[in-house]
């Protein structure tokens, strides 16, 4: 058996304990050990994949289907009003463990958690130019 240095893989393999709340053939969900809110849950693919765009279409479908299934039960279990869903996708975004993971944060109005847009530097760039560059790269990638 190969021992993986990836913390999330170690949790998936059962070598590191976790408070598991959901598991299927492709995904695992467990409580974050440094929760930003009660019920803060991590949803991960069982396969080691570093970035969302590196998931196969089947893995992505399984992950986001599990996310869809988990949101209301997590929110309701802790009496929250809403959820914030976050993915740090690559080291530049603050991703600390190079394994895809989705943060599910139960939220309440007035919890002072802020909004995702508050993370960025803000400012209005040339939207026309940026949109054109994105379209060009989508076309070039065949997506």
QUIDAFEN-V61845 format. One record per pair of residues at least 24 apart in sequence whose ideal C-beta (glycine too) atoms are under 7 Angstrom apart, sorted by sequence separation. I is the first residue (numbers start at 1). J is the second residue. D is the distance in Angstrom with one decimal. If there is no record, write none. Layout:
# QUIDAFEN-V61845
i={I;I}
j={J;J}
d={D;D}
This chain:
# QUIDAFEN-V61845
i={43;83;82;80;81;43;80;81;78;80;81;41;84;74;86;75;12;74;84;26;41;71;12;70;27;39;52;67;8;26;27;29;52;39;51;9;27;39;51;38;29;39;6;24;4;22;55;22;50;52;50;51;49;50;48;49;44;45;44;44;43;42;43;42;43;40;41;40;39;37;38;36;37;37;37;37;8;7;9;6;8;6;8}
j={67;107;107;106;107;70;107;108;106;108;109;70;113;104;116;106;44;106;116;59;74;104;46;104;62;74;87;102;44;62;63;66;89;77;89;48;66;78;90;78;70;80;48;66;48;66;100;70;98;100;99;100;99;100;99;100;99;100;100;101;101;101;102;103;104;103;104;105;106;105;106;105;106;107;111;113;97;97;99;97;99;99;101}
d={5.7;5.9;4.6;3.4;6.5;6.5;5.7;5.2;4.8;5.6;5.7;7.0;6.8;5.5;6.8;5.4;6.8;6.1;6.8;6.4;5.4;6.7;5.0;6.5;5.9;5.4;6.2;5.9;5.3;3.7;5.7;6.9;5.3;6.1;5.5;5.2;4.3;3.8;5.8;4.9;5.9;6.8;5.7;6.4;6.8;6.8;6.5;5.9;4.5;5.8;6.6;6.7;6.9;6.9;5.8;5.1;6.4;5.6;6.5;4.7;6.9;5.1;4.4;6.3;6.3;6.8;4.4;5.4;4.3;5.1;6.6;5.5;5.3;6.7;6.9;6.9;5.5;5.2;6.5;6.8;3.9;5.3;6.2}
